[in-house]
Amino acid sequence: AVLATWLEERGTVVLPLRERLTHIPPQVRTLVIAAPSAAEIGADEASALKAFVEGGGTLVYLDSRTRSQPAIEKWLPLTGGEVPPLTTE
């Protein structure tokens, strides 16, 4: 919600995508997936996301701490690490 508000304040149109990720509308240039935990992202959706990125789209993926997404992790292997402290810089 914070990211959506920040983007909207800068003139970006923000729309929720409620459909499966296999059908990303062509006008979408940036897709944000924030801590997906309600449902598992399928292999077909991960393939569609990969095609979206390879086609010039931007994907912002914020990994969930509570639920893994095997299809995404197969395409985008993630590793854990320490979270740096927040600063004012």
SEGUVO-988587 format. One record per residue: residue number from 1; residue in one letter; chain; x negated, y, z of N, C-alpha, C, O, CB in turn. Coordinates in nm, 2 decimals. Glycine has a CB too. Example, Ala and Ser with C-alpha at 12.3 -4.5 7.8 and 13.67 -1.06 7.14 Angstrom:
<nodes>
+-----+---------+--------+--------+--------+--------+--------+--------+--------+--------+--------+--------+--------+--------+--------+--------+--------+--------+
: num : residuo : cadena :   n.px :   n.py :   n.pz :  ca.px :  ca.py :  ca.pz :   c.px :   c.py :   c.pz :   o.px :   o.py :   o.pz :  cb.px :  cb.py :  cb.pz :
+-----+---------+--------+--------+--------+--------+--------+--------+--------+--------+--------+--------+--------+--------+--------+--------+--------+--------+
:   1 :       A :      A :  -1.32 :  -0.57 :   0.78 :  -1.23 :  -0.45 :   0.78 :  -1.32 :  -0.33 :   0.78 :  -1.42 :  -0.33 :   0.85 :  -1.13 :  -0.45 :   0.90 :
:   2 :       S :      A :  -1.28 :  -0.22 :   0.71 :  -1.37 :  -0.11 :   0.71 :  -1.29 :   0.00 :   0.79 :  -1.34 :   0.11 :   0.80 :  -1.41 :  -0.06 :   0.57 :
+-----+---------+--------+--------+--------+--------+--------+--------+--------+--------+--------+--------+--------+--------+--------+--------+--------+--------+
</nodes>
This chain:
<nodes>
+-----+---------+--------+--------+--------+--------+--------+--------+--------+--------+--------+--------+--------+--------+--------+--------+--------+--------+
: num : residuo : cadena :   n.px :   n.py :   n.pz :  ca.px :  ca.py :  ca.pz :   c.px :   c.py :   c.pz :   o.px :   o.py :   o.pz :  cb.px :  cb.py :  cb.pz :
+-----+---------+--------+--------+--------+--------+--------+--------+--------+--------+--------+--------+--------+--------+--------+--------+--------+--------+
:   1 :       A :      A :  -0.08 :  -0.12 :   0.00 :   0.00 :   0.00 :   0.00 :  -0.09 :   0.13 :   0.00 :  -0.05 :   0.22 :  -0.07 :   0.09 :   0.00 :   0.12 :
:   2 :       V :      A :  -0.20 :   0.12 :   0.07 :  -0.29 :   0.24 :   0.08 :  -0.35 :   0.26 :  -0.06 :  -0.36 :   0.38 :  -0.10 :  -0.40 :   0.22 :   0.18 :
:   3 :       L :      A :  -0.39 :   0.16 :  -0.12 :  -0.45 :   0.17 :  -0.26 :  -0.35 :   0.22 :  -0.36 :  -0.38 :   0.31 :  -0.44 :  -0.51 :   0.04 :  -0.31 :
:   4 :       A :      A :  -0.22 :   0.17 :  -0.35 :  -0.12 :   0.22 :  -0.44 :  -0.09 :   0.37 :  -0.42 :  -0.08 :   0.45 :  -0.51 :   0.01 :   0.14 :  -0.42 :
:   5 :       T :      A :  -0.09 :   0.41 :  -0.29 :  -0.06 :   0.55 :  -0.26 :  -0.18 :   0.64 :  -0.31 :  -0.15 :   0.74 :  -0.37 :  -0.05 :   0.57 :  -0.11 :
:   6 :       W :      A :  -0.30 :   0.59 :  -0.29 :  -0.42 :   0.67 :  -0.34 :  -0.41 :   0.68 :  -0.49 :  -0.44 :   0.79 :  -0.55 :  -0.55 :   0.60 :  -0.30 :
:   7 :       L :      A :  -0.38 :   0.57 :  -0.56 :  -0.38 :   0.58 :  -0.71 :  -0.27 :   0.67 :  -0.76 :  -0.29 :   0.75 :  -0.85 :  -0.36 :   0.44 :  -0.76 :
:   8 :       E :      A :  -0.15 :   0.66 :  -0.69 :  -0.04 :   0.74 :  -0.73 :  -0.07 :   0.89 :  -0.72 :  -0.03 :   0.97 :  -0.80 :   0.09 :   0.70 :  -0.66 :
:   9 :       E :      A :  -0.14 :   0.92 :  -0.61 :  -0.17 :   1.06 :  -0.58 :  -0.27 :   1.12 :  -0.69 :  -0.28 :   1.24 :  -0.71 :  -0.24 :   1.08 :  -0.45 :
:  10 :       R :      A :  -0.33 :   1.03 :  -0.76 :  -0.42 :   1.07 :  -0.87 :  -0.36 :   1.05 :  -1.01 :  -0.43 :   1.06 :  -1.11 :  -0.55 :   0.99 :  -0.86 :
:  11 :       G :      A :  -0.23 :   1.03 :  -1.01 :  -0.16 :   1.03 :  -1.14 :  -0.15 :   0.89 :  -1.20 :  -0.10 :   0.88 :  -1.32 :  -0.22 :   1.12 :  -1.23 :
:  12 :       T :      A :  -0.18 :   0.79 :  -1.13 :  -0.17 :   0.66 :  -1.19 :  -0.03 :   0.60 :  -1.16 :   0.02 :   0.61 :  -1.05 :  -0.28 :   0.56 :  -1.13 :
:  13 :       V :      A :   0.03 :   0.54 :  -1.26 :   0.15 :   0.47 :  -1.25 :   0.13 :   0.33 :  -1.19 :   0.05 :   0.25 :  -1.24 :   0.23 :   0.46 :  -1.38 :
:  14 :       V :      A :   0.19 :   0.31 :  -1.07 :   0.17 :   0.18 :  -1.00 :   0.30 :   0.11 :  -1.00 :   0.40 :   0.16 :  -0.95 :   0.11 :   0.20 :  -0.85 :
:  15 :       L :      A :   0.29 :  -0.02 :  -1.05 :   0.41 :  -0.10 :  -1.06 :   0.39 :  -0.24 :  -1.00 :   0.28 :  -0.29 :  -1.03 :   0.47 :  -0.11 :  -1.20 :
:  16 :       P :      A :   0.48 :  -0.29 :  -0.92 :   0.45 :  -0.42 :  -0.87 :   0.48 :  -0.52 :  -0.98 :   0.58 :  -0.51 :  -1.06 :   0.54 :  -0.45 :  -0.74 :
:  17 :       L :      A :   0.40 :  -0.63 :  -0.99 :   0.42 :  -0.73 :  -1.08 :   0.48 :  -0.85 :  -1.01 :   0.40 :  -0.91 :  -0.93 :   0.29 :  -0.77 :  -1.16 :
:  18 :       R :      A :   0.60 :  -0.89 :  -1.03 :   0.67 :  -0.99 :  -0.95 :   0.67 :  -1.13 :  -1.02 :   0.70 :  -1.23 :  -0.97 :   0.81 :  -0.95 :  -0.92 :
:  19 :       E :      A :   0.63 :  -1.12 :  -1.15 :   0.63 :  -1.25 :  -1.23 :   0.50 :  -1.32 :  -1.21 :   0.41 :  -1.27 :  -1.15 :   0.65 :  -1.22 :  -1.38 :
:  20 :       R :      A :   0.50 :  -1.45 :  -1.26 :   0.38 :  -1.52 :  -1.26 :   0.27 :  -1.45 :  -1.34 :   0.30 :  -1.37 :  -1.43 :   0.40 :  -1.67 :  -1.31 :
:  21 :       L :      A :   0.15 :  -1.47 :  -1.30 :   0.04 :  -1.40 :  -1.37 :   0.00 :  -1.45 :  -1.50 :  -0.10 :  -1.40 :  -1.56 :  -0.09 :  -1.41 :  -1.28 :
:  22 :       T :      A :   0.08 :  -1.54 :  -1.56 :   0.06 :  -1.59 :  -1.69 :   0.11 :  -1.49 :  -1.80 :   0.07 :  -1.49 :  -1.91 :   0.13 :  -1.72 :  -1.72 :
:  23 :       H :      A :   0.19 :  -1.40 :  -1.75 :   0.25 :  -1.30 :  -1.84 :   0.22 :  -1.16 :  -1.80 :   0.31 :  -1.09 :  -1.74 :   0.41 :  -1.32 :  -1.86 :
:  24 :       I :      A :   0.10 :  -1.11 :  -1.82 :   0.06 :  -0.98 :  -1.78 :   0.10 :  -0.88 :  -1.89 :   0.05 :  -0.90 :  -2.01 :  -0.10 :  -0.97 :  -1.75 :
:  25 :       P :      A :   0.18 :  -0.79 :  -1.86 :   0.23 :  -0.69 :  -1.97 :   0.11 :  -0.63 :  -2.04 :   0.01 :  -0.59 :  -1.97 :   0.32 :  -0.59 :  -1.91 :
:  26 :       P :      A :   0.12 :  -0.60 :  -2.17 :   0.01 :  -0.55 :  -2.25 :  -0.03 :  -0.41 :  -2.20 :  -0.15 :  -0.37 :  -2.23 :   0.04 :  -0.55 :  -2.39 :
:  27 :       Q :      A :   0.06 :  -0.33 :  -2.14 :   0.03 :  -0.19 :  -2.10 :  -0.06 :  -0.19 :  -1.97 :  -0.10 :  -0.08 :  -1.94 :   0.15 :  -0.11 :  -2.09 :
:  28 :       V :      A :  -0.07 :  -0.30 :  -1.91 :  -0.15 :  -0.31 :  -1.78 :  -0.29 :  -0.30 :  -1.81 :  -0.35 :  -0.38 :  -1.89 :  -0.11 :  -0.44 :  -1.70 :
:  29 :       R :      A :  -0.36 :  -0.20 :  -1.75 :  -0.51 :  -0.19 :  -1.77 :  -0.58 :  -0.23 :  -1.65 :  -0.70 :  -0.28 :  -1.66 :  -0.54 :  -0.04 :  -1.80 :
:  30 :       T :      A :  -0.52 :  -0.22 :  -1.53 :  -0.59 :  -0.26 :  -1.40 :  -0.49 :  -0.34 :  -1.32 :  -0.37 :  -0.30 :  -1.31 :  -0.64 :  -0.14 :  -1.32 :
:  31 :       L :      A :  -0.53 :  -0.46 :  -1.27 :  -0.44 :  -0.54 :  -1.20 :  -0.51 :  -0.56 :  -1.06 :  -0.63 :  -0.60 :  -1.05 :  -0.42 :  -0.68 :  -1.27 :
:  32 :       V :      A :  -0.43 :  -0.54 :  -0.95 :  -0.49 :  -0.55 :  -0.82 :  -0.41 :  -0.67 :  -0.75 :  -0.29 :  -0.67 :  -0.75 :  -0.47 :  -0.42 :  -0.73 :
:  33 :       I :      A :  -0.49 :  -0.77 :  -0.71 :  -0.43 :  -0.88 :  -0.63 :  -0.49 :  -0.87 :  -0.49 :  -0.61 :  -0.89 :  -0.47 :  -0.47 :  -1.02 :  -0.70 :
:  34 :       A :      A :  -0.41 :  -0.83 :  -0.40 :  -0.45 :  -0.81 :  -0.26 :  -0.42 :  -0.92 :  -0.17 :  -0.30 :  -0.94 :  -0.14 :  -0.39 :  -0.68 :  -0.21 :
:  35 :       A :      A :  -0.52 :  -0.99 :  -0.13 :  -0.51 :  -1.10 :  -0.03 :  -0.40 :  -1.20 :  -0.06 :  -0.30 :  -1.21 :   0.02 :  -0.50 :  -1.05 :   0.11 :
:  36 :       P :      A :  -0.40 :  -1.26 :  -0.17 :  -0.29 :  -1.35 :  -0.21 :  -0.27 :  -1.47 :  -0.11 :  -0.37 :  -1.55 :  -0.10 :  -0.30 :  -1.40 :  -0.35 :
:  37 :       S :      A :  -0.16 :  -1.48 :  -0.04 :  -0.14 :  -1.59 :   0.05 :   0.00 :  -1.65 :   0.04 :   0.02 :  -1.75 :   0.10 :  -0.17 :  -1.55 :   0.19 :
:  38 :       A :      A :   0.09 :  -1.58 :  -0.02 :   0.23 :  -1.63 :  -0.03 :   0.25 :  -1.75 :  -0.11 :   0.33 :  -1.84 :  -0.09 :   0.32 :  -1.52 :  -0.08 :
:  39 :       A :      A :   0.16 :  -1.76 :  -0.22 :   0.17 :  -1.87 :  -0.31 :   0.03 :  -1.90 :  -0.37 :  -0.05 :  -1.81 :  -0.38 :   0.28 :  -1.85 :  -0.42 :
:  40 :       E :      A :   0.02 :  -2.02 :  -0.41 :  -0.11 :  -2.06 :  -0.48 :  -0.11 :  -2.01 :  -0.62 :  -0.01 :  -2.03 :  -0.69 :  -0.14 :  -2.21 :  -0.47 :
:  41 :       I :      A :  -0.22 :  -1.95 :  -0.66 :  -0.24 :  -1.90 :  -0.80 :  -0.28 :  -2.03 :  -0.88 :  -0.38 :  -2.09 :  -0.85 :  -0.35 :  -1.79 :  -0.81 :
:  42 :       G :      A :  -0.20 :  -2.06 :  -0.98 :  -0.22 :  -2.18 :  -1.06 :  -0.34 :  -2.17 :  -1.16 :  -0.38 :  -2.06 :  -1.19 :  -0.10 :  -2.22 :  -1.13 :
:  43 :       A :      A :  -0.38 :  -2.28 :  -1.21 :  -0.49 :  -2.28 :  -1.31 :  -0.45 :  -2.20 :  -1.44 :  -0.53 :  -2.13 :  -1.50 :  -0.53 :  -2.42 :  -1.35 :
:  44 :       D :      A :  -0.32 :  -2.21 :  -1.48 :  -0.28 :  -2.14 :  -1.59 :  -0.28 :  -1.99 :  -1.57 :  -0.31 :  -1.91 :  -1.66 :  -0.14 :  -2.18 :  -1.63 :
:  45 :       E :      A :  -0.25 :  -1.95 :  -1.45 :  -0.26 :  -1.80 :  -1.41 :  -0.40 :  -1.76 :  -1.41 :  -0.43 :  -1.65 :  -1.45 :  -0.19 :  -1.78 :  -1.28 :
:  46 :       A :      A :  -0.49 :  -1.84 :  -1.35 :  -0.64 :  -1.80 :  -1.35 :  -0.69 :  -1.79 :  -1.49 :  -0.77 :  -1.70 :  -1.52 :  -0.72 :  -1.91 :  -1.27 :
:  47 :       S :      A :  -0.65 :  -1.87 :  -1.58 :  -0.69 :  -1.86 :  -1.72 :  -0.63 :  -1.73 :  -1.78 :  -0.71 :  -1.66 :  -1.86 :  -0.64 :  -1.98 :  -1.80 :
:  48 :       A :      A :  -0.51 :  -1.69 :  -1.75 :  -0.45 :  -1.57 :  -1.80 :  -0.53 :  -1.45 :  -1.75 :  -0.55 :  -1.35 :  -1.82 :  -0.31 :  -1.56 :  -1.77 :
:  49 :       L :      A :  -0.57 :  -1.46 :  -1.62 :  -0.65 :  -1.35 :  -1.56 :  -0.78 :  -1.34 :  -1.62 :  -0.83 :  -1.22 :  -1.65 :  -0.66 :  -1.37 :  -1.41 :
:  50 :       K :      A :  -0.85 :  -1.45 :  -1.65 :  -0.98 :  -1.45 :  -1.72 :  -0.96 :  -1.39 :  -1.86 :  -1.05 :  -1.30 :  -1.89 :  -1.03 :  -1.59 :  -1.73 :
:  51 :       A :      A :  -0.86 :  -1.42 :  -1.93 :  -0.84 :  -1.36 :  -2.06 :  -0.81 :  -1.21 :  -2.05 :  -0.86 :  -1.14 :  -2.14 :  -0.72 :  -1.43 :  -2.13 :
:  52 :       F :      A :  -0.74 :  -1.17 :  -1.95 :  -0.71 :  -1.03 :  -1.93 :  -0.84 :  -0.95 :  -1.91 :  -0.86 :  -0.85 :  -1.97 :  -0.62 :  -1.01 :  -1.80 :
:  53 :       V :      A :  -0.93 :  -1.01 :  -1.82 :  -1.06 :  -0.94 :  -1.80 :  -1.15 :  -0.94 :  -1.92 :  -1.21 :  -0.84 :  -1.96 :  -1.13 :  -1.01 :  -1.68 :
:  54 :       E :      A :  -1.15 :  -1.06 :  -1.99 :  -1.23 :  -1.06 :  -2.11 :  -1.18 :  -0.97 :  -2.22 :  -1.26 :  -0.93 :  -2.31 :  -1.24 :  -1.21 :  -2.16 :
:  55 :       G :      A :  -1.05 :  -0.94 :  -2.22 :  -0.99 :  -0.85 :  -2.31 :  -1.01 :  -0.70 :  -2.28 :  -0.95 :  -0.62 :  -2.35 :  -0.85 :  -0.88 :  -2.33 :
:  56 :       G :      A :  -1.08 :  -0.68 :  -2.17 :  -1.11 :  -0.54 :  -2.13 :  -1.03 :  -0.49 :  -2.01 :  -1.05 :  -0.37 :  -1.97 :  -1.08 :  -0.45 :  -2.25 :
:  57 :       G :      A :  -0.94 :  -0.57 :  -1.95 :  -0.87 :  -0.53 :  -1.84 :  -0.96 :  -0.53 :  -1.71 :  -1.06 :  -0.60 :  -1.71 :  -0.75 :  -0.62 :  -1.81 :
:  58 :       T :      A :  -0.92 :  -0.46 :  -1.61 :  -0.99 :  -0.46 :  -1.48 :  -0.91 :  -0.53 :  -1.38 :  -0.79 :  -0.51 :  -1.36 :  -1.02 :  -0.31 :  -1.44 :
:  59 :       L :      A :  -0.98 :  -0.62 :  -1.31 :  -0.92 :  -0.70 :  -1.20 :  -0.98 :  -0.66 :  -1.07 :  -1.11 :  -0.67 :  -1.06 :  -0.93 :  -0.85 :  -1.23 :
:  60 :       V :      A :  -0.90 :  -0.62 :  -0.98 :  -0.95 :  -0.59 :  -0.84 :  -0.89 :  -0.71 :  -0.76 :  -0.77 :  -0.71 :  -0.73 :  -0.91 :  -0.45 :  -0.79 :
:  61 :       Y :      A :  -0.98 :  -0.79 :  -0.71 :  -0.93 :  -0.91 :  -0.63 :  -0.98 :  -0.90 :  -0.49 :  -1.10 :  -0.90 :  -0.47 :  -0.98 :  -1.04 :  -0.70 :
:  62 :       L :      A :  -0.89 :  -0.89 :  -0.40 :  -0.92 :  -0.88 :  -0.25 :  -0.89 :  -1.01 :  -0.19 :  -0.77 :  -1.05 :  -0.17 :  -0.84 :  -0.76 :  -0.18 :
:  63 :       D :      A :  -0.99 :  -1.09 :  -0.16 :  -0.97 :  -1.23 :  -0.12 :  -0.90 :  -1.23 :   0.01 :  -0.91 :  -1.15 :   0.10 :  -1.11 :  -1.30 :  -0.10 :
:  64 :       S :      A :  -0.82 :  -1.34 :   0.03 :  -0.74 :  -1.36 :   0.15 :  -0.83 :  -1.43 :   0.25 :  -0.91 :  -1.52 :   0.21 :  -0.62 :  -1.45 :   0.13 :
:  65 :       R :      A :  -0.83 :  -1.39 :   0.38 :  -0.90 :  -1.46 :   0.48 :  -0.83 :  -1.58 :   0.53 :  -0.90 :  -1.67 :   0.60 :  -0.93 :  -1.36 :   0.60 :
:  66 :       T :      A :  -0.70 :  -1.60 :   0.50 :  -0.63 :  -1.71 :   0.56 :  -0.59 :  -1.82 :   0.46 :  -0.56 :  -1.93 :   0.51 :  -0.50 :  -1.65 :   0.62 :
:  67 :       R :      A :  -0.60 :  -1.79 :   0.34 :  -0.56 :  -1.90 :   0.24 :  -0.65 :  -1.89 :   0.12 :  -0.67 :  -1.79 :   0.06 :  -0.41 :  -1.88 :   0.19 :
:  68 :       S :      A :  -0.70 :  -2.01 :   0.09 :  -0.79 :  -2.02 :  -0.03 :  -0.71 :  -2.02 :  -0.16 :  -0.59 :  -2.06 :  -0.16 :  -0.88 :  -2.14 :  -0.02 :
:  69 :       Q :      A :  -0.77 :  -1.98 :  -0.27 :  -0.71 :  -1.99 :  -0.40 :  -0.80 :  -2.07 :  -0.49 :  -0.89 :  -2.01 :  -0.56 :  -0.68 :  -1.84 :  -0.46 :
:  70 :       P :      A :  -0.79 :  -2.20 :  -0.49 :  -0.89 :  -2.28 :  -0.56 :  -0.91 :  -2.25 :  -0.71 :  -1.02 :  -2.25 :  -0.76 :  -0.85 :  -2.42 :  -0.55 :
:  71 :       A :      A :  -0.80 :  -2.22 :  -0.78 :  -0.81 :  -2.18 :  -0.92 :  -0.89 :  -2.06 :  -0.94 :  -0.97 :  -2.05 :  -1.04 :  -0.67 :  -2.17 :  -0.99 :
:  72 :       I :      A :  -0.87 :  -1.96 :  -0.86 :  -0.95 :  -1.83 :  -0.87 :  -1.10 :  -1.86 :  -0.83 :  -1.19 :  -1.81 :  -0.89 :  -0.89 :  -1.72 :  -0.78 :
:  73 :       E :      A :  -1.12 :  -1.94 :  -0.72 :  -1.25 :  -1.96 :  -0.67 :  -1.33 :  -2.05 :  -0.77 :  -1.46 :  -2.04 :  -0.78 :  -1.25 :  -2.04 :  -0.54 :
:  74 :       K :      A :  -1.26 :  -2.13 :  -0.85 :  -1.33 :  -2.20 :  -0.96 :  -1.39 :  -2.11 :  -1.07 :  -1.50 :  -2.13 :  -1.12 :  -1.24 :  -2.31 :  -1.02 :
:  75 :       W :      A :  -1.31 :  -2.00 :  -1.10 :  -1.35 :  -1.91 :  -1.20 :  -1.44 :  -1.80 :  -1.14 :  -1.54 :  -1.77 :  -1.20 :  -1.23 :  -1.84 :  -1.26 :
:  76 :       L :      A :  -1.41 :  -1.75 :  -1.02 :  -1.49 :  -1.65 :  -0.96 :  -1.53 :  -1.70 :  -0.82 :  -1.47 :  -1.68 :  -0.72 :  -1.40 :  -1.52 :  -0.94 :
:  77 :       P :      A :  -1.65 :  -1.77 :  -0.82 :  -1.69 :  -1.83 :  -0.69 :  -1.72 :  -1.72 :  -0.59 :  -1.80 :  -1.63 :  -0.62 :  -1.81 :  -1.92 :  -0.71 :
:  78 :       L :      A :  -1.66 :  -1.73 :  -0.48 :  -1.68 :  -1.63 :  -0.37 :  -1.76 :  -1.69 :  -0.26 :  -1.74 :  -1.81 :  -0.23 :  -1.55 :  -1.57 :  -0.32 :
:  79 :       T :      A :  -1.84 :  -1.61 :  -0.20 :  -1.91 :  -1.66 :  -0.08 :  -1.88 :  -1.56 :   0.04 :  -1.87 :  -1.44 :   0.02 :  -2.06 :  -1.67 :  -0.11 :
:  80 :       G :      A :  -1.88 :  -1.62 :   0.15 :  -1.86 :  -1.53 :   0.27 :  -1.98 :  -1.46 :   0.32 :  -2.09 :  -1.50 :   0.27 :  -1.80 :  -1.62 :   0.39 :
:  81 :       G :      A :  -1.97 :  -1.37 :   0.39 :  -2.08 :  -1.29 :   0.45 :  -2.04 :  -1.20 :   0.56 :  -1.92 :  -1.19 :   0.59 :  -2.15 :  -1.22 :   0.33 :
:  82 :       E :      A :  -2.13 :  -1.13 :   0.61 :  -2.10 :  -1.04 :   0.72 :  -2.03 :  -0.91 :   0.66 :  -2.06 :  -0.87 :   0.55 :  -2.22 :  -0.99 :   0.79 :
:  83 :       V :      A :  -1.94 :  -0.86 :   0.73 :  -1.87 :  -0.74 :   0.69 :  -1.95 :  -0.63 :   0.74 :  -1.97 :  -0.62 :   0.86 :  -1.72 :  -0.74 :   0.74 :
:  84 :       P :      A :  -1.99 :  -0.54 :   0.65 :  -2.07 :  -0.42 :   0.70 :  -1.99 :  -0.33 :   0.79 :  -1.87 :  -0.32 :   0.77 :  -2.13 :  -0.34 :   0.58 :
:  85 :       P :      A :  -2.05 :  -0.26 :   0.88 :  -1.97 :  -0.17 :   0.96 :  -1.92 :  -0.05 :   0.88 :  -1.98 :  -0.01 :   0.79 :  -2.06 :  -0.12 :   1.08 :
:  86 :       L :      A :  -1.80 :  -0.01 :   0.92 :  -1.74 :   0.11 :   0.86 :  -1.83 :   0.23 :   0.90 :  -1.87 :   0.25 :   1.01 :  -1.59 :   0.13 :   0.90 :
:  87 :       T :      A :  -1.85 :   0.32 :   0.80 :  -1.92 :   0.45 :   0.82 :  -1.84 :   0.56 :   0.77 :  -1.74 :   0.54 :   0.70 :  -2.06 :   0.45 :   0.77 :
:  88 :       T :      A :  -1.88 :   0.68 :   0.80 :  -1.81 :   0.80 :   0.74 :  -1.87 :   0.84 :   0.61 :  -1.82 :   0.93 :   0.54 :  -1.81 :   0.91 :   0.84 :
:  89 :       E :      A :  -1.97 :   0.77 :   0.56 :  -2.04 :   0.80 :   0.44 :  -1.96 :   0.74 :   0.32 :  -2.00 :   0.76 :   0.20 :  -2.18 :   0.75 :   0.43 :
+-----+---------+--------+--------+--------+--------+--------+--------+--------+--------+--------+--------+--------+--------+--------+--------+--------+--------+
</nodes>
